[in-house]
Amino acid sequence: MDFLAAGGADGGLPELVLDIALALVLAGVLAIAFTRLRIPTVAAFLVAGVVLGPVGTGLISNRDNIDTIAQLGLILLLFLIGLEIDVRSLLTKGRSVLVSGPLLYPLSALFGFVIVKGILLVGIGQGIVSGSDYGPLYIGLAVAASSTVLVVALYQQSFLLDTVSGRIALTMLVFEDIWSVIVLAIQPSFDDPSLGPIVATVVGCAVLAAMAWALARYVLPVGFRWIAKQPATILVASLAWCFGIVLIGINLDTAIDSVFGVDPGIAVSAGVAALIAGTTIAALPFSAEIVRQVSVVRDFFITLFFVGIGMTIPAPDGVGVVLAGVGVALLTVLTRFTVMLPLLYLTGTDRRNATLTVTRMAQISEFSLVVAYLGLQLGHIDPTLNSVIVFAFVITAIGTPFLFARAERVEARLAPLLDRLGMKPPPSGTEHEEKAYDLALLGVHRT
């Protein structure tokens, strides 16, 4: 009971609970205002973090609490993303996405890396990136992935998720998430890029995935059949599964050392373990119910994660940081049209749907913030470059609804240029696929 007495004027709340309360209150108020202004609420959460953090009012200044809030949100965010990745369903997709999907992320990252390297060689941006040896690499990784949260939400709100463009975008996002998982797994080995640590990381992920798959295949179905009619218990069991796999992953080395007296160095980070936890049950029959139940608390954890990210943003050291953020945002758009558009077209997607998809995916992913945040924790990049990536994310997030709604106009404007580049228009019968429907069906549950 000591912690209740220690609260004093704040009503006896522990410091961490008080910090979470402040984060949720301000994030909620700003989310309402940003929604009114038609700005994505993710930007509101980041602004709330800046206001509450050391740069703003300093109401939340305990670095341990900041890291705890961000880590908690990160684990649940990655678990939810893992639940959306059904690897088996990817094998049923068409040739275009099966070829372009695996290539898109590495080609985009390489393009961003080369462009940033070239800019640095001519003497531009040295003050922003020079303090980070991995700066060009992290910027390349940042611009390589699009935002699953924003893109899927806008497709659903527009009732376009089941169009050709929507299905292509969703599949591309899944492949990008898989690549992001790989990056997160090998990120700690960036300082020692020798084969040994990378192999150890891959082995650790494989061991944990095999254990999680076996449990999900033979044990979980029995337990979930027992609690199938108790929704609240399904939520608790799902979260228990997530954190159970996380605990196994981070303690792999300890467990092996206690049994065999050898430390193999294959422990899996909490974030990657959470992704594995979600992915291993994504294809199971009860995954839809798990997603529905966990989605109840999804916004809570996503809010905490982005508020925590906002708290790590330092005050801009001059206008150069903001301009660099604008530059990374422009590089993101350039990457979509220079890498993604030709790749989709060359692998069989018609020009129109390729252009619509690219226009609607022209933003930085929340996964990029995760990668940058972990890079900051590992000492790969400095706070300045992390701020640049966050600013670029906010800029592209704000611009996404505008580009999404005007994708048809962008496609029409680019048509003459694409004609000259040899990209032929689609057959006339597909011109107005997304314009209207003759019949609308309303149902309940998953019907």
N, C-alpha and C positions, 0 to 999 in steps of 0.2 A: 504493500500500500504506500510505500515511500514515494513512488513516482506521482501519486495523486496529490500528495502534500506539496511536492516540489513545484507544482504548476503555478501556484500563486494567483496572480491576476488573470491568467489565461484559463481559469477554471479547472486546473489540475490536469490538463492534457499533456501527455508526453510530447517532447519537442518534435519527434518525427510525425506524430499524428497531427499536431498543430500545423506543421509545414505542409503536409498533404492537404489539410483542410484549406489553407490559404491558396494552394495551387489550384484546387478544384473550384473554389469560389471565383477567383479572378479569371480562370480559364472559361468558366461558364458565362460570366458577364461579357467577356470579350468575344466569345463565340456567338452570342446573340447579336452583338453589334456588328461583327464581321459578316454574319449571315445576312443581315439587313443590307450591308454594303456589297453583297454578292462576292465576298472574298472567302476562299476556302478556310474552314475552321482550323486546319492544321497551322496556318499562319497565326491564328489567334492564340493557340497553345504556346507557340514559340515566343510570341510577344509577352505572354503572361510570364514565361520563364525569365525573360530578360528583365521585366519589371520587378519581379520578386527576388531575383538573384543579386549577386554582389555588384553588378554593374548598375542596377536600378536602385530600388529602395533598400536593398539589403535585408528585407524581412526574413529571407531564407539565406543564411550565410554559412551554415555548417556544411562543409564540403562532404562529410560522410553522409549526411542526409540527402544532399543533392545526388550523390552517386547511388545511394540506395533507391531513391525514387526512379532514377533513370534505369537502373538495373532491373528493378521489378517490372517496369513497363516494357523493357526490351525483351525479357523472357516471355511474357505473355503475348507480346506482339509477334515474335518469331514463332511461337506455338500456333497461333491463329493462322499465320501465313503457311506454316507447314500443313495444317489441316486442309488448305485449299490446293495442295500439290498432290494430285493423283497421278503417279508416274505411269501406271498402267493405261490410263485413259489417253496419255500422250501418243501411245503407239497406234491409236485409231485415227489420228489426224491425217490430213492429206500430205502429199509429197512436199508441197511448198513450205508448210510450217515445220515439217520434220527436218528439212534441210536448212532452212534459214534460221530456225529457232536456236539450235546449238551454236551457230556461227555469229549470231547478231551481237551478243555481249562481248566476246573477245575482240571482234573486229572494231566495234565501237570504242572499246577501251584503248585499243592500239591507235585508232585515229585521234582520239583526244590526247593521248600521251605524245604522239608525234607533233601535233599542232602546238601544244604547250612548249615542248622542247624547242620547236622552231621559233616561237615567239621569244623565248628566253635567249636564244642565240643572237637575236637582233637587238637585245638589250632592253626589251619591254618586260615589265613585271618582276624585275630582279628583286626589288624590295619586298615583294609579297611572297614569292616562292623560294627565294634563296635561303631562307631560314629553315627549309624543310628539304632534306635530301630526297625524300620520296614524294615531293610535291607534284611533279608531272604525272607520276603513277596514280596518286590518289585523285587528281582531277580527272584523269582518264577513266578511272573506275566510277567516279561520281556521275559522269555524263553518259555512261554506258547503259544505265538502267532507268526505266520509267516507273512512275508511281502506281503501284497496284491499287492503293486506297483511292486515289483520285480518279483514275481511269475507269475502274470498275463501277465506282459510285455514279459517275456521269453517264456511262453507258446504261446503267440500270434506270436512272432517273429519266433518260431520254427514250427508254424502251427500245434500245438499239443493240442490246447485248447479244441477241440471237441473229443479228445480221452477219453477213460475211465479214465485214470490218470488225464487228464486235468479237466474233469467234477467233479471228486472227490475232487481235489485240490481246485477248485473254490467254491464248496459247503462248504468245511472245512473252507475256508477263510471267508465266509459269517458268519458261526456260530461263528468263533473267533471274528469277528468284533462286532457281537451282544453281546458277553460276554464282550468285551472291553467297549462297551457302558455302560453295567451294572456296570463295575468297575469304570468308570469315574463318574457315577451317585452317587455311594456310597462312593467315595474316600474322600470327605470332612468329612464323618462320622467316618473315621478310628480313630481319636482322641477320639471320644465318641461313641464306638461301641454299645451303648444301642439301644434298639428297636425303641425308639421314633424318633431320627433323621433319621434313615434308612427308617422308614415308611413315614416320612414327605418327604424325597427325592423321594421315589417311587410314593407317591401321586402326588407330583409336576410334575414328568415326565408323569404320567398317565393323569393328567389334561391338560398339554400342548399338549400331543399327541392327546387327544380327540379333543381339539380345532383345532389343525392343520389338523387332518383328516377331520373334518367337513368342514373346509374352503376349503381344497383340493378337497373334494368330490363334494361340491355344488357351490362353488364360483369360484375357479380357472379355471375350464373348460370353463366357459363363457368368462372370460377375455382372456384366451389363444386362444379361437376360433376367437376373434376379431383381435388378432395380429399374427395369424398363418403364414401369408405371409410376416412378417417383422422380419427376423432373429435377427437383432440387438436389436429389442424391446424384443424378447424372452429372450435374454441374460440379459438385464436390469431387466425384470420382474422376472426372476429366482433368481437373486441376491437380488432383493427387497423382494422376498418371504423368502429367507434364513435369511436376517438380520431382517425382520419383526418378524419372529418367535423367533429369538434370543432376540429381544427387549421385546416381550411378556413374554418370559421365565424368564429373569432376573428381570422383574418388576412385577411378580405375587404377591409377598408379598405386594408391594406398592399399587397395584390396590385393593387387597382385604382389606387392612388396611384402604384405603380411603373410601371404601363403607361400610364396616361392623365394622370398628374400631378394627380389630383383625389382628395381625401379625402371620400367621400360620407357617412361616418358610419353605415354599415349593418352594421358588425360584429355578429355574433351571439354571445351569451354561451355559455360552455362547457356549461352545463346545458341550455339550449334546443337547442343543436346536438346534444347527446347524445340528446335526445328525438326530434329530427328523424331522426337516424341509425336509431333503433329503429323509428319509425313507417314510414319509407320501405321497410323490408324486412319489415314485419309480414305483408303479404299475399302474399309470395312463397312458392313451393312448399317451399323449404328452411327457412322461418321456424320451423317446429315443431322441427326438429333444432337450430337455433341456440338457441332458448329452452331446450331440454333441456341443451345443452352449457353455455350461459352460467349456467344455474341452478346448475351445480356450484359456481361461485364467487359466486353471488348473496348467500348469507348472509354471506360474508366481507366484501363491500363494504357491505352493509346494516348490518352490525355496526359497521364503521368510521364510517359516516355518523352513526349515532345516538350512538355514543360521542363523536364530535366535537361533536355538538350538545350533549350533556351537559356537555362541558368549557366551553361558553360560558355556562352558567347561573351567574349570580352568587348569592351567599348572599342568602336572602330578607331584605329590609329590613323586618322586622316581620311580624306575622301578616296584615297587609293584603294582601300579595302572594299568600299561600296562599288567602285568602278570595276574592280576585279570580279566581284560577284555578278555584275551585269555582263562582263565578258564571258564568264563561265556559263551563264544562262544562254547567251547567244551561241556559244560553242555547243551547248546541248541541242539547240534547234538545228544548227548546222549539221551535227552528227546524224540526226534523224533523217534529214533529207539527202545527205551525202552518202551515208552508209546503209541505213535501213531501207530507204525507198528503192535504190537499185537492187539490193539483195532480195527483197520481196518480189520485185518484178522479174528478176532473172530466174527465180525459182518457181515461177508459175502463177503468181498472183496478178490479176489484171491491174492495169495502171490506176484505174479509179479507186478501187478498194485499197490498193497499196498507199495511195496518196492520202486517203481519208484516215487510214490507220496511223500513218506516220504523223499527220497533223495533230491527231488526238493524243498521241503518246509523246509529245514534245515537252517533257518536263523531267525533272530530276526525281529519282525514287527516294522514298523514306529509307530504303535499304542503304542508299548512299550516305545518309546521315548516320546510320548505324556503323558503316565501314569507317567513316571519318571520325566518329566518336571513339571507336576502338583504336583507331590510328593515333588519336590524341592521347589516349590512355597508355598506349605502348611507346609513346615518344617518337613515333614516325613523322608526325607533323606537329607544327606549333599551333597555338590558339588562333593566330591570325589567319592561317590557311583554313582552319576549321570554320572560322567565321565566314570566310569567302564562300565556302561550299554551302553553309546554311543560308546566307543571303541569296545565293543562286537558286537554292531550293524554293525559298519564299517567292522570289521573282517569277520562276516558272510555274509555281503553284497558283499564283494570282492570275497569270496569263492563261492557264489551262482552260477554264470555262469559256473564255473569249475565243480561243482557237478551236475548242470543241464545237461550239455553236456555229462557227464560220468555216468548218472544214470543207463544206461543199464549195464555198466561194474561193477558198485557197486552191482547191483542185481545179476550178475553172480558170483561175488566174495563171496557174502553172502549166496549163494544157499546151499553149504554144511553145514554151520552152521545152517541155517534155517531148513534144512532136519533133523538134529539131534534134533532140538527143537520141531519137530512135525508139522512144517508148510509145508504142501504139495504143490508141484508146480501145476500151472494151467493146464488145458487140452492143448494138443499140438497145437490145432487149434488157440489158442490165442497168441502164442509165439511171432509173428512178427507183431502185430497189428499196431505198430507205424512206421514200416520200410519204407513203400512206399504206394503210391496211384496209381491206374490205370487210374484215371480220375480226372482232375482238372477243376473246374468251375470258370470263372471270371465274375463278375457282377458289378453293380453300386449300390450306396446308400446302403440299407440293404439287397440286394439280393446276 
